């Protein structure tokens, strides 16, 4: 490897440049030109180390972010969940390619990734979307690293620097708000109102099962009669239905679980089985033709009307956050809880609450298993603040008497 000076042009118009001349690990001769000798020396030194390690990728041999992204998605089609793959496609098409699509992988560095993140936010992407898009770029570069298309994953380098700078991390990754009872989690009184509002409703079997098992909406939509055991009063989660109504396995191994059924759910499901629409899939909660129900139908036709009937409403707001009005100028109302996950949150709190407060007071590990979380860390990060502290006045007094006599 060497750095040499190159000159050209006429006597009156003399030009010069510095060339890093080297052979890569495949035995191919490479030339890279620089205006300044110190830049050529720096590149030559860096290339020498990378060639020695077998990791060097010349700029002329590097592919663009767009080309690498196409390979990345093609390789993931048989591995990733359909919803995850669709999210990656959107991130690549709408956010990454318009800004970095023509950039070669070898030209990506920490300043480039930092500028990319800042531009996303400057153009109106939310902090959450920006974080997810940059994470997708990191996954793309990780794939490119494995394929030998790039030496460094600059996204991971940026993350490492940001973690070391606590002040910067605190400003760019604000603390996630804890779930609140009565705001994110329906209260026991609100659930009683929902149960009463479901009397005579065709949605009663589905929503009662959601309330008293904590199943995800996808798991409820994929539940079959073969997985309900009335004699043992339990159901098994073995599959789920995605938003495209395709049946597949639970997202994680922990998603496969057995959940006990309380008497109200058992009796309701027994009655429902007699009138449930029949279909080849033997679904417990199908549409009228026995096929997988659309999630949006459950929300729009079932959940929101049920919440309103139960008196659980909130002001309907427009995009600017102002109350929406009807033709007569009166404020419009919508459901206080507009997602099926509210029932899952309630079930978690019901498992956690003290028996004296109407809960089951289950250990954290059992709550994790009931909810199908991949780890107990997920359970504690999400619901840890709901577990009884064990240090209220009465319990402290009892502990003091036991200690001191």
VONU-202589 format. One line per 2 residues: number of its first residue (from 1); for each residue y, z, x of N, C-alpha, C, CB. Coordinates in pm, whole numbers. Atoms other than C-alpha are relative to their C-alpha. Glycine has a CB too. Layout:
! residues N
NUM = Y,Z,X,Y,Z,X,Y,Z,X,Y,Z,X  ...
END
This chain:
! residues 405
1 = -119,0,84,0,0,0,125,0,88,0,122,-95  -121,7,-81,349,-75,121,120,-26,-89,-12,-109,107
3 = -127,34,65,712,-108,25,74,-94,94,85,129,-33  -68,97,-85,891,-412,154,125,-54,-69,-94,-115,37
5 = -125,55,50,1231,-570,119,-18,-148,-28,115,24,101  9,141,35,1259,-906,-54,144,-53,-17,-84,-20,-132
7 = -133,62,10,1563,-1132,-17,-15,-143,-47,75,5,135  1,137,46,1649,-1464,-180,144,-43,-31,-92,-15,-126
9 = -131,54,31,1939,-1688,-271,62,-72,120,91,110,-48  -71,73,-104,2192,-1886,-65,73,96,93,98,-100,-62
11 = -72,-83,-96,2395,-1763,230,119,68,-64,47,-85,118  -117,-57,66,2698,-1708,6,-37,90,-119,90,-112,-46
13 = 44,-80,116,2496,-1552,-278,-135,63,31,-9,-88,-129  123,-64,-47,2241,-1333,-103,-39,115,-92,18,51,145
15 = 49,-108,86,2027,-1105,-323,-121,66,66,-37,-54,-141  113,-73,-59,1771,-840,-238,-58,98,-100,43,74,129
17 = 70,-99,83,1518,-609,-400,-111,62,83,-58,-66,-131  108,-70,-71,1243,-368,-299,-127,-11,-83,36,150,26
19 = 127,28,68,880,-442,-383,-106,101,44,-48,-144,28  117,-84,-27,596,-191,-412,-122,-89,-11,-9,123,-100
21 = 114,91,-8,290,-390,-302,-126,83,22,20,-106,116  120,-84,-13,-50,-230,-363,-117,-64,-72,26,142,-57
23 = 122,45,65,-409,-281,-481,-51,115,-87,-109,-44,104  44,-108,89,-530,-87,-785,-149,27,17,31,-36,-147
25 = 140,-43,-16,-871,76,-834,-100,-108,-36,-26,122,-85  89,112,30,-1016,-251,-970,6,-109,106,35,-59,-135
27 = -11,97,-106,-918,-433,-654,102,-110,-28,-132,-62,26  -101,99,35,-634,-624,-821,132,31,71,21,-5,-152
29 = -127,-21,-68,-317,-676,-621,112,10,-104,28,-115,101  -110,-23,92,-8,-541,-799,132,0,75,-20,132,-76
31 = -135,0,-55,361,-597,-732,96,55,-105,42,-143,46  -102,-50,92,647,-402,-887,132,5,75,-39,140,-58
33 = -129,17,-65,1011,-471,-806,102,104,-47,54,-140,-25  -103,-101,29,1297,-219,-785,131,-41,68,-46,141,47
35 = -130,26,-60,1668,-240,-713,25,88,122,111,22,-102  -25,-95,-108,1660,65,-487,-129,36,72,68,127,-54
37 = 118,-32,-81,1425,154,-203,-62,134,-41,37,4,149  56,-132,32,1390,518,-309,-84,-5,-129,113,103,-14
39 = 81,15,121,1264,410,-652,-134,-65,31,75,-81,-105  124,65,-40,1009,179,-491,-91,96,76,29,-123,86
41 = 79,-100,-74,898,458,-253,-64,100,-95,90,74,103  54,-98,95,857,701,-541,-115,-59,-80,111,49,-95
43 = 106,64,78,653,453,-743,-124,-21,85,49,-134,-56  113,24,-90,436,366,-442,-78,129,25,50,-58,134
45 = 67,-129,-22,362,735,-379,-79,42,-124,103,109,37  67,-35,125,276,795,-745,-123,-89,-23,97,-13,-119
47 = 112,94,19,56,482,-764,-114,31,97,48,-144,19  103,-33,-99,-127,586,-445,-90,112,-50,63,39,133
49 = 76,-113,51,-232,916,-601,-84,-42,-121,95,116,-38  71,41,121,-329,757,-934,-115,-94,32,96,-66,-99
51 = 108,90,-40,-533,481,-768,-113,79,62,50,-107,98  101,-86,-63,-711,745,-563,-81,76,-104,66,98,97
53 = 69,-74,107,-791,939,-882,-69,-92,-99,100,88,-74  59,96,93,-892,619,-1062,65,0,-136,-145,28,-16
55 = -68,-10,130,-633,674,-1336,120,-92,-13,44,141,-22  -122,81,1,-365,418,-1250,-8,-115,-101,27,-55,139
57 = -14,115,91,-250,169,-1516,132,-67,33,-7,44,-151  -121,73,-34,-4,-94,-1400,75,-40,-125,-33,-123,85
59 = -81,40,115,286,-183,-1630,-44,-135,-54,147,-4,39  39,135,44,172,-546,-1637,-133,-1,-73,-7,-94,120
61 = 130,-6,65,-174,-438,-1751,1,92,-121,-105,47,98  -9,-95,110,-51,-185,-2008,22,-72,-132,112,100,25
63 = -20,55,133,-61,-253,-2381,117,71,-66,-127,13,-86  -110,-62,72,216,-176,-2627,-51,110,-93,78,-107,-80
65 = 36,-106,95,221,121,-2863,-60,-61,-126,125,86,-36  52,65,120,164,-117,-3155,-144,-47,22,88,-119,-39
67 = 136,49,-28,-143,-274,-2990,-98,116,13,-2,-83,129  87,-117,-15,-286,65,-2894,-23,67,-135,62,102,99
69 = 14,-60,132,-219,192,-3247,-102,-72,-85,132,0,-70  98,78,76,-423,-90,-3399,-142,35,45,25,-150,17
71 = 132,-38,-52,-718,-5,-3171,-37,141,-44,-3,-10,154  20,-141,37,-678,366,-3247,-47,11,-145,129,80,20
73 = 38,-7,140,-696,315,-3624,-136,-63,-24,106,-69,-87  129,67,16,-989,73,-3596,-115,91,43,-4,-131,80
75 = 105,-90,-50,-1186,329,-3396,-21,120,-90,34,48,139  6,-120,82,-1111,605,-3648,-53,-26,-141,136,61,-9
77 = 37,33,137,-1219,420,-3964,-132,62,-43,-7,-149,-16  132,-54,35,-1577,545,-3950,-13,149,31,-108,-76,74
79 = 6,-140,-43,-1487,895,-3831,86,90,-88,45,13,144  -96,-85,69,-1183,1026,-4018,-14,-7,-151,140,-37,41
81 = -11,1,145,-1136,1124,-4380,93,-114,-43,52,137,-53  -81,112,47,-990,842,-4586,148,40,-15,-54,-52,-134
83 = -138,-45,18,-679,1048,-4669,70,18,135,2,132,-78  -58,-17,-133,-624,1135,-4301,31,-135,62,-95,80,90
85 = -20,134,-56,-664,772,-4199,121,-67,-65,-127,-87,-21  -114,59,69,-414,663,-4464,131,62,48,-14,19,-152
87 = -120,-66,-53,-165,921,-4337,36,-55,137,-22,152,8  -25,58,-132,-204,789,-3981,59,-141,-12,-130,-4,82
89 = -51,136,20,-149,434,-4106,148,2,-38,-82,-73,-108  -139,-10,43,173,534,-4278,91,44,115,13,98,-117
91 = -81,-46,-113,300,723,-3974,23,-114,100,-69,119,71  -11,108,-97,227,424,-3752,90,-112,-52,-139,-56,33
93 = -73,115,55,368,156,-3984,147,32,-29,-68,-48,-126  -135,-31,48,676,338,-4115,88,70,102,-10,85,-121
95 = -81,-83,-88,784,559,-3827,-17,-29,150,-33,143,-25  24,18,-144,620,487,-3490,29,-144,42,-145,36,35
97 = -17,140,-41,607,106,-3476,145,-48,-5,-84,-88,-89  -139,49,1,970,44,-3585,83,45,119,67,44,-125
99 = -78,-54,-111,1094,256,-3294,-66,-26,136,21,150,-19  71,9,-129,826,242,-3022,-101,-113,7,-70,130,29
101 = 107,99,7,607,-49,-3128,-9,-94,118,16,-80,-122  0,95,-112,712,-284,-2844,-2,67,137,120,-89,-9
103 = 1,-74,-127,717,-12,-2579,-140,5,57,55,142,-19  132,-9,-64,432,-26,-2328,-36,146,23,-1,-78,135
105 = 46,-138,-16,222,288,-2300,40,57,135,-151,7,-16  -32,-48,-135,289,311,-1927,147,37,14,-36,-107,103
107 = -143,-29,-7,662,332,-2001,40,125,-80,79,-119,-50  -29,-121,74,634,636,-2226,11,118,96,-108,26,-107
109 = -18,-121,-80,766,955,-2067,60,108,-87,89,-28,125  -53,-113,77,902,1292,-2172,135,-32,-64,14,123,91
111 = -127,35,65,1260,1167,-2228,-17,-99,-115,96,-60,102  23,97,107,1125,876,-2437,-49,68,-126,-100,-106,45
113 = 55,-70,116,924,1106,-2664,105,92,-62,-125,82,40  -107,-86,51,1214,1350,-2692,102,-80,-79,68,74,116
115 = -95,88,70,1449,1067,-2788,-59,-51,-131,41,-119,90  69,44,121,1190,945,-3040,7,107,-108,-146,-35,31
117 = -6,-111,96,1174,1286,-3208,142,17,-55,-47,131,65  -139,-17,42,1553,1316,-3216,45,-113,-92,91,9,121
119 = -38,112,85,1591,970,-3366,-61,13,-139,-42,-133,64  63,-19,130,1343,1047,-3642,83,95,-86,-143,55,17
121 = -79,-96,75,1547,1349,-3745,139,-53,-31,10,132,76  -134,55,20,1878,1167,-3702,0,-101,-114,51,-65,129
123 = 9,101,105,1758,894,-3939,-45,58,-134,-95,-110,42  23,-64,129,1678,1147,-4211,-140,51,-27,33,-93,-104
125 = 133,-57,23,1313,1244,-4163,10,152,2,-103,-50,108  -1,-146,5,1247,1607,-4249,-66,56,126,-72,51,-127
127 = 66,-61,-116,1145,1850,-3972,-153,-1,-10,48,143,17  146,1,18,795,1870,-4121,-58,-138,24,-37,49,-141
129 = 49,136,-20,750,1492,-4137,12,-40,146,76,-99,-88  -18,31,-142,890,1458,-3785,-111,61,83,137,50,50
131 = 106,-68,-75,639,1710,-3656,-134,-71,-18,-12,146,-45  127,68,26,348,1529,-3823,-4,-138,67,-22,-14,-151
133 = -3,134,-61,459,1186,-3697,-19,11,151,134,-72,-32  16,-18,-145,492,1311,-3337,-143,43,32,101,106,53
135 = 139,-41,-21,151,1474,-3372,-92,-122,-7,-43,106,-105  80,123,10,7,1137,-3481,16,-84,127,41,-81,-124
137 = -22,71,-126,167,975,-3175,-82,64,111,149,0,37  82,-69,-100,-5,1240,-2963,-147,-35,-13,18,149,-11
139 = 140,39,22,-341,1155,-3122,-25,-142,49,-37,12,-149  11,139,-49,-280,786,-3049,-9,-2,152,122,-83,-47
141 = 0,-2,-147,-205,864,-2683,-126,66,55,123,73,52  125,-61,-43,-511,1090,-2658,-113,-103,-1,-36,120,-90
143 = 100,108,6,-726,796,-2769,23,-98,115,8,-75,-137  -32,95,-107,-545,567,-2523,-41,56,136,149,-34,0
145 = 43,-64,-125,-615,818,-2245,-150,-15,20,38,150,0  146,11,-9,-986,818,-2323,-44,-143,32,-63,45,-132
147 = 34,140,-24,-988,438,-2314,55,-52,133,52,-86,-114  -57,43,-128,-803,428,-1982,121,-89,-14,-104,-71,79
149 = -118,84,23,-499,258,-2136,128,66,48,11,-34,-147  -118,-74,-44,-258,528,-2023,-46,121,81,88,43,-122
151 = 37,-112,-87,-259,802,-1761,36,133,-63,68,-13,135  -51,-128,48,-53,1072,-1930,20,-3,-152,132,34,70
153 = -35,-17,140,-20,1203,-2283,132,75,-4,-113,76,-81  -133,-61,-11,352,1263,-2282,33,91,-118,105,-108,11
155 = -24,-89,115,347,1418,-2630,-50,140,31,-69,-54,-127  54,-131,-37,125,1699,-2500,85,65,108,-145,-13,48
157 = -89,-56,-102,354,1741,-2200,125,59,-64,38,-106,103  -119,-51,69,652,1781,-2433,-34,129,-73,55,-104,-100
159 = 40,-122,71,461,2036,-2642,-12,117,96,-133,-22,-73  14,-107,-98,376,2234,-2329,135,56,43,-75,-50,122
161 = -133,-47,-39,739,2250,-2226,67,77,-113,88,-119,40  -63,-66,114,849,2347,-2575,-61,137,-23,-12,-85,-127
163 = 63,-131,16,594,2629,-2591,53,98,103,-153,-11,11  -49,-90,-105,722,2767,-2261,144,43,-26,-10,-68,137
165 = -138,-34,33,1075,2765,-2398,2,62,-139,93,-125,7  12,-67,129,1054,3023,-2675,122,-20,-88,-24,148,21
167 = -123,17,78,1413,2984,-2780,1,-136,-67,124,17,89  4,134,55,1373,2610,-2829,-105,-11,-109,-26,-103,109
169 = 107,5,98,1043,2655,-3012,41,69,-129,-127,64,55  -42,-74,118,1203,2907,-3247,96,-80,-85,64,132,40
171 = -99,78,74,1481,2667,-3344,-61,-125,-61,116,-37,90  57,125,51,1259,2362,-3395,-122,25,-90,-40,-89,115
173 = 115,-31,85,962,2535,-3561,26,131,-71,-132,7,85  -34,-123,70,1101,2788,-3809,-123,67,-58,100,-28,-109
175 = 112,-78,50,873,3063,-3931,-34,-40,-143,32,150,6  44,40,133,668,2966,-4232,14,116,-97,-145,-50,4
177 = -21,-104,99,758,3158,-4546,-134,47,-56,90,-50,-114  122,-55,56,489,3392,-4675,-8,-28,-149,-9,150,28
179 = 21,19,143,339,3327,-5016,42,126,-74,-148,-35,-30  -51,-113,77,500,3547,-5279,-63,3,-139,153,-6,-10
181 = 52,-19,135,346,3689,-5595,114,-21,-98,-65,142,-18  -103,30,98,539,3557,-5893,84,-120,37,87,118,-18
183 = -72,119,-44,679,3269,-5689,-100,-111,33,89,32,123  106,96,-37,379,3094,-5531,-133,38,-64,-15,-6,153
185 = 126,-53,52,102,3316,-5670,24,56,-140,-58,110,95  -17,-56,134,75,3376,-6045,-40,147,-5,-84,-79,-102
187 = 31,-141,16,77,3741,-6143,-117,16,-97,123,79,-50  107,-22,98,-214,3895,-6339,48,-20,-144,-58,140,16
189 = -53,18,136,8,3903,-6649,18,-148,-33,134,74,-16  -17,143,23,87,3534,-6608,-134,-69,-21,73,-65,117
191 = 134,58,17,-282,3449,-6572,-55,34,-138,-96,50,110  43,-37,136,-354,3641,-6893,65,-93,-103,35,148,-31
193 = -69,91,91,-92,3427,-7064,-59,-140,4,147,-6,35  63,131,-13,-253,3109,-6930,-133,-3,-73,-20,-37,148
195 = 131,-6,65,-598,3218,-7050,17,-4,-152,-77,128,42  -25,1,145,-457,3285,-7398,46,-138,-47,106,105,-36
197 = -48,133,37,-278,2948,-7401,-111,-104,2,112,-43,94  111,95,-10,-607,2776,-7317,-96,9,-118,-76,23,128
199 = 89,-16,114,-773,2900,-7637,1,-126,-87,41,123,-84  11,122,78,-897,2587,-7813,40,-126,74,81,11,-121
201 = -43,115,-78,-773,2357,-7535,-120,-68,67,104,42,106  109,69,-71,-1002,2085,-7392,3,25,151,7,-151,-26
203 = -12,-29,-142,-876,2194,-7048,-49,141,35,145,-16,44  41,-139,-23,-1007,2549,-7089,-115,11,102,-42,63,-132
205 = 109,-15,-98,-1339,2498,-6899,46,-24,145,-114,-96,-33  -45,33,-135,-1169,2338,-6598,91,108,56,73,-133,1
207 = -97,-95,-54,-880,2583,-6564,-57,140,13,124,3,-89  64,-130,-16,-1091,2893,-6626,-87,2,125,-85,34,-124
209 = 82,9,-121,-1330,2777,-6354,89,6,124,-84,-130,0  -93,-3,-113,-1034,2719,-6122,52,142,23,117,-96,-24
211 = -57,-135,-12,-889,3064,-6194,-101,98,57,48,50,-136  98,-103,-35,-1213,3257,-6148,-97,-40,112,-78,36,-122
213 = 82,35,-116,-1368,3067,-5854,86,-38,121,-93,-116,-34  -86,38,-111,-1071,2954,-5645,-34,-134,63,-4,105,104
215 = 36,130,-57,-1218,2606,-5594,125,-89,13,-106,-71,-88  -105,101,-16,-989,2334,-5463,-13,-103,-111,-8,-68,140
217 = 2,102,106,-894,2059,-5709,-103,-108,32,138,-62,-16  97,104,-38,-1106,1808,-5514,-143,49,-21,21,-42,147
219 = 134,-57,18,-1406,2043,-5532,-34,10,-148,-9,138,66  23,-5,145,-1364,2091,-5907,-31,-140,-54,122,60,-72
221 = 19,138,47,-1341,1714,-5960,-134,-58,45,114,-88,51  128,49,-48,-1661,1663,-5759,-118,88,-38,4,-14,149
223 = 105,-95,37,-1859,1953,-5909,-97,-64,-101,61,129,-59  102,54,91,-2189,1855,-6079,-77,115,-66,-98,-94,75
225 = 79,-101,70,-2410,2037,-6327,-119,46,83,-48,-54,-135  112,-38,-86,-2688,2039,-6068,37,117,91,-46,-119,84
227 = -44,-105,-91,-2478,2281,-5865,49,125,-72,109,-54,88  -30,-122,75,-2428,2539,-6141,-130,65,-42,90,-31,-125
229 = 121,-76,34,-2697,2806,-6181,40,109,-99,-68,61,129  -39,-96,103,-2645,2987,-6511,-80,129,10,-16,-60,-138
231 = 83,-120,-8,-2935,3226,-6451,50,97,107,-145,-38,29  -54,-84,-107,-2775,3353,-6129,150,20,-12,-33,-61,135
233 = -145,-9,20,-2419,3315,-6258,74,-35,129,40,141,-49  -66,44,-122,-2304,3115,-5957,5,-153,4,-73,55,125
235 = -6,144,-23,-2202,2768,-5849,1,-28,149,125,-62,-68  4,41,-140,-2252,2583,-5524,98,-115,23,-144,-42,42
237 = -91,108,-39,-1987,2370,-5356,-72,-82,106,139,56,53  72,87,-93,-2161,2077,-5191,68,-137,18,-142,-21,-51
239 = -69,128,-12,-1924,1785,-5242,139,12,-62,-81,-113,-70  -134,4,58,-1572,1690,-5344,37,-145,-28,105,67,95
241 = -50,134,33,-1380,1393,-5485,140,-15,56,-1,-25,-155  -132,17,-58,-1084,1254,-5291,94,-66,-100,-8,-83,129
243 = -99,53,94,-768,1105,-5442,-32,-142,-44,138,4,63  44,133,42,-936,764,-5458,-125,9,-89,-30,-87,124
245 = 114,-29,88,-1212,926,-5670,-134,-33,67,12,-78,-130  125,20,-74,-1473,877,-5398,-64,136,27,24,-77,133
247 = 73,-125,-23,-1740,1148,-5370,-43,8,146,-123,10,-93  39,-21,-139,-1799,1294,-5024,-27,146,27,107,-51,95
249 = 29,-138,-39,-1890,1608,-4836,129,81,8,-75,3,134  -119,-84,-22,-1653,1906,-4813,61,-30,136,-36,149,-11
251 = -73,39,-120,-1390,1866,-4544,-54,70,124,146,31,-17  56,-74,-112,-1546,2135,-4321,-136,57,-40,96,113,46
253 = 130,-62,25,-1885,2299,-4287,14,124,-86,-71,34,132  -23,-122,77,-1738,2621,-4427,26,-30,-147,116,78,58
255 = -25,37,138,-1650,2429,-4743,-124,7,-86,58,-137,-7  126,-15,74,-2016,2436,-4842,-27,149,-19,-120,-70,76
257 = 11,-143,26,-2052,2773,-5011,-53,24,-140,135,69,19  43,-43,133,-2182,2965,-5311,100,101,-52,-144,60,3
259 = -103,-86,59,-1932,3131,-5544,-53,61,-129,132,-80,-26  47,-63,125,-2023,3386,-5815,91,-34,-117,-8,152,17
261 = -75,30,122,-1917,3320,-6174,8,125,-88,-66,-117,-79  -12,-113,94,-1777,3595,-6400,-49,-41,-138,146,50,-7
263 = 56,31,133,-1909,3620,-6758,83,-100,-80,-14,126,-79  -83,91,79,-1609,3437,-6912,-19,-145,44,148,39,12
265 = 22,136,-50,-1670,3136,-6687,-139,-50,-38,18,-5,153  137,38,35,-2046,3136,-6754,-9,-43,-146,-97,115,27
267 = 9,32,142,-2009,3144,-7133,80,-127,-35,50,117,-83  -82,119,26,-1732,2882,-7131,-69,-126,48,137,14,67
269 = 68,118,-54,-1930,2644,-6910,-127,-33,-80,-35,22,147  119,26,84,-2245,2687,-7125,41,-81,-124,-67,135,-42
271 = -46,70,119,-2050,2577,-7432,48,-141,36,113,78,-68  -56,129,-40,-1877,2297,-7243,-110,-101,34,92,19,120
273 = 107,90,-40,-2204,2151,-7116,-53,-80,-119,-114,78,66  52,65,119,-2304,2064,-7474,88,-117,-44,-13,100,-112
275 = -93,105,45,-1993,1847,-7531,62,-79,114,109,61,-82  -56,68,-117,-1914,1732,-7178,-38,-148,0,-48,67,130
277 = 34,143,-8,-1891,1349,-7145,-109,-26,104,125,-83,34  114,27,-88,-2210,1216,-6988,32,-118,92,-128,-29,-84
279 = -18,107,-97,-2217,999,-6679,-108,8,106,138,8,64  103,4,-105,-2442,895,-6391,20,109,105,0,-136,66
281 = -28,-99,-104,-2268,1142,-6159,-27,143,-45,143,-13,44  24,-134,57,-2340,1440,-6391,111,98,37,-137,55,48
283 = -114,-82,-35,-1991,1574,-6329,28,104,-107,124,-87,22  -33,-108,93,-1883,1903,-6486,134,-27,-69,3,136,73
285 = -133,25,55,-1522,1792,-6535,39,-147,17,104,91,67  -28,143,-14,-1526,1411,-6572,112,-44,-94,-126,-82,-26
287 = -89,56,101,-1289,1184,-6758,-83,-36,-123,76,-125,56  70,29,124,-1380,1055,-7102,-119,-91,13,94,-60,-96
289 = 111,92,-23,-1617,794,-6957,-106,57,94,53,-129,56  98,-63,-87,-1807,1041,-6738,23,-23,148,-134,-48,-35
291 = -32,27,-140,-1639,929,-6415,96,106,56,61,-141,16  -90,-97,-65,-1424,1121,-6166,140,-10,-62,6,-25,153
293 = -133,-5,59,-1096,1230,-6323,107,-14,108,19,130,-79  -113,9,-92,-768,1139,-6155,70,136,9,101,-110,-45
295 = -69,-127,-20,-591,1439,-6005,131,4,-78,27,24,150  -130,3,67,-258,1328,-6151,-16,23,-151,70,-133,25
297 = 23,-24,143,-407,1331,-6503,-19,149,-28,-122,-78,-48  20,-143,16,-517,1691,-6459,134,73,1,-91,55,110
299 = -130,-66,-11,-164,1789,-6357,90,-34,-118,68,-39,131  -96,44,101,38,1582,-6604,-47,30,-143,26,-147,16
301 = 49,-16,137,-186,1607,-6911,-54,140,-29,-109,-100,-27  60,-131,21,-341,1948,-6853,81,117,50,-131,3,64
303 = -60,-120,-60,-173,2187,-6613,143,26,-49,1,-13,151  -141,-21,36,197,2134,-6690,15,38,-147,82,-128,30
305 = -9,-45,139,156,2147,-7072,-54,140,-22,-74,-97,-90  56,-134,15,-62,2457,-7036,97,106,49,-133,11,76
307 = -97,-95,-54,195,2632,-6819,117,19,-97,51,-47,137  -112,-8,94,472,2550,-7065,-41,75,-126,52,-141,-35
309 = 49,-70,119,259,2669,-7358,-14,150,25,-134,-58,-43  14,-141,-36,203,2996,-7172,134,66,29,-91,15,121
311 = -133,-55,-25,577,3039,-7127,36,9,146,11,133,-61  -28,-3,-144,563,2988,-6752,82,-123,36,-132,6,84
313 = -89,114,-21,864,2761,-6710,106,32,105,66,-42,-131  -110,-9,-95,1140,2697,-6460,95,-115,-28,-51,-3,149
315 = -94,110,24,1457,2484,-6476,-44,-126,73,141,40,44  29,130,-63,1393,2116,-6408,123,-42,79,-39,-108,-107
317 = -111,33,-89,1607,2009,-6113,-3,-147,39,-3,88,125  -6,137,-49,1727,1668,-6000,-9,0,152,129,-71,-48
319 = 15,11,-145,1717,1540,-5641,103,80,78,9,-143,40  -105,-78,-68,2040,1721,-5557,-14,149,-23,136,-45,-47
321 = 23,-142,23,1900,2053,-5680,73,54,-121,39,78,120  -73,-44,119,2109,2065,-5998,-89,-8,-123,128,-85,-20
323 = 83,2,121,1958,2143,-6342,13,-133,-75,39,115,-93  0,121,81,1860,1836,-6542,26,38,-146,-134,-77,14
325 = -37,-28,139,1997,1817,-6897,-59,-105,-93,152,5,-15  47,97,98,1865,1657,-7214,120,-69,-64,-89,69,-109
327 = -107,78,62,2066,1429,-7442,107,88,-64,-58,-93,-104  -96,-90,63,2229,1727,-7611,71,91,101,-69,84,-104
329 = -66,-81,-103,2332,1883,-7279,-69,130,31,138,28,-41  74,-123,-27,2072,2159,-7281,-88,-17,124,-86,40,-123
331 = 83,9,-121,1885,2241,-6956,-146,-30,-34,8,131,80  141,32,18,1537,2090,-6931,-85,100,78,-30,-145,46
333 = 92,-93,-66,1241,2309,-6837,-126,-72,42,-34,118,-92  127,54,-47,927,2232,-6643,-92,117,34,19,-93,123
335 = 96,-106,-31,617,2425,-6537,42,78,123,-139,-59,21  -33,-86,-113,677,2720,-6307,-94,-28,117,-7,148,-40
337 = 100,34,-101,354,2640,-6120,-51,-140,-33,-118,107,5  31,140,32,302,2265,-6101,-117,-57,80,121,-84,23
339 = 114,47,-79,-3,2248,-5872,-123,86,-23,35,-2,147  125,-72,20,-367,2345,-5905,-22,109,103,-116,-96,3
341 = 20,-99,-105,-342,2541,-5582,51,138,-41,70,-44,127  -47,-130,49,-159,2815,-5776,-118,85,-47,101,-19,-115
343 = 118,-74,45,-494,2911,-5935,-82,47,120,-87,-88,-93  73,-39,-122,-657,2916,-5590,70,118,67,-10,-120,99
345 = -75,-112,-56,-379,3143,-5463,-26,127,-81,150,-31,2  26,-118,82,-434,3374,-5760,-138,57,29,13,-34,-150
347 = 137,-47,-26,-808,3389,-5699,-6,77,132,-99,-119,3  -3,-70,-129,-744,3485,-5336,61,138,-15,79,-81,104
349 = -64,-131,19,-507,3763,-5443,-88,93,-83,137,-16,-68  90,-80,83,-757,3880,-5706,-115,56,85,-57,-85,-117
351 = 104,-48,-90,-1027,3905,-5439,52,111,91,-54,-116,85  -59,-90,-99,-790,4098,-5211,50,130,-62,113,-68,71
353 = -66,-117,59,-615,4341,-5450,-95,117,-19,61,-37,-134  77,-123,23,-728,4701,-5491,-63,-2,-139,89,124,17
355 = 65,-13,131,-970,4780,-5773,92,71,-98,-133,76,12  -91,-74,86,-711,5022,-5904,108,-90,-59,65,114,77
357 = -102,94,47,-475,4725,-5944,-63,-120,-73,83,-50,117  66,107,72,-734,4508,-6120,-64,-105,88,97,-65,-89
359 = 61,96,-91,-863,4331,-5811,-141,38,38,84,-13,125  138,-27,-44,-1200,4322,-5634,-6,71,134,-78,-129,8
361 = -11,-73,-127,-1084,4468,-5299,-112,-43,98,-7,153,-26  105,52,-87,-1317,4243,-5097,46,-2,146,-42,-140,-44
363 = -36,11,-141,-1328,4245,-4716,50,-140,34,-120,36,90  -60,128,-37,-1140,3966,-4539,-106,-108,25,86,17,126
365 = 104,98,-31,-1463,3798,-4422,-60,-57,-128,-110,63,85  54,47,127,-1594,3777,-4778,100,-92,-70,-37,119,-92
367 = -104,85,59,-1261,3635,-4900,-2,-137,67,140,66,15  7,127,-72,-1284,3369,-4629,-116,-85,-50,-15,24,150
369 = 119,74,45,-1636,3273,-4741,18,-49,-143,-125,88,9  -21,41,139,-1536,3264,-5109,93,-122,-8,58,116,-83
371 = -99,108,3,-1241,3033,-5034,-44,-123,78,131,50,53  47,113,-79,-1433,2812,-4791,95,-36,113,-19,-120,-89
373 = -88,26,-114,-1179,2850,-4511,-82,-23,126,98,117,21  73,33,-121,-1285,2710,-4175,-12,117,95,66,-115,70
375 = 5,-119,-85,-1208,3041,-4002,73,113,-69,61,-28,140  -68,-116,59,-1097,3392,-4088,147,2,38,-68,130,43
377 = -141,10,-40,-775,3315,-3901,82,-69,-108,13,-75,134  -70,71,107,-679,3070,-4176,25,95,-118,-81,-123,-46
379 = -12,-94,111,-744,3337,-4440,108,104,27,-134,70,-25  -96,-107,-32,-543,3606,-4262,141,-56,18,-44,74,126
381 = -133,60,-14,-258,3370,-4173,63,-30,-135,-8,-128,83  -51,39,132,-229,3266,-4538,18,120,-92,-94,-100,-65
383 = 0,-109,98,-308,3587,-4726,-2,139,63,-118,-15,-90  10,-130,-67,-307,3864,-4465,98,103,-52,21,-17,147
385 = -100,-95,47,11,4021,-4604,-34,58,-136,135,-67,-6  38,-51,131,-162,4074,-4940,-104,112,9,-53,-112,-85
387 = 104,-102,-12,-439,4299,-4806,62,140,-3,-80,-19,130  -53,-137,4,-392,4673,-4880,22,54,140,-95,92,-78
389 = -34,-51,-134,-220,4841,-4585,-78,127,34,148,28,9  73,-124,-28,-400,5173,-4626,87,108,60,-113,-28,92
391 = -87,-103,-58,-93,5368,-4516,109,42,-98,64,-51,130  -99,-46,96,83,5447,-4844,1,152,-3,-28,-58,-140
393 = -19,-144,-4,192,5802,-4921,-125,79,-30,106,39,-96  117,-77,41,-121,5923,-5100,-110,-7,105,-53,-51,-135
395 = 107,15,-98,-361,5782,-4842,36,67,131,-31,-147,23  -42,-70,-121,-155,5915,-4554,-18,151,-15,146,-33,33
397 = 15,-144,23,-155,6261,-4710,-147,40,7,59,39,-137  143,-30,-4,-533,6248,-4757,-53,-6,143,-78,-98,-89
399 = 42,8,-139,-582,6135,-4396,49,119,80,50,-129,63  -55,-116,-72,-357,6415,-4275,-83,125,-29,150,24,-39
401 = 81,-117,35,-558,6678,-4468,-136,-5,68,-19,9,-151  130,12,-65,-883,6539,-4327,9,30,149,-57,-140,-22
403 = -16,-21,-144,-745,6556,-3973,33,145,34,107,-90,54  -52,-133,-35,-567,6891,-3981,-64,112,-79,148,4,-20
405 = 65,-105,79,-766,7072,-4247,93,70,-96,-61,101,91
END
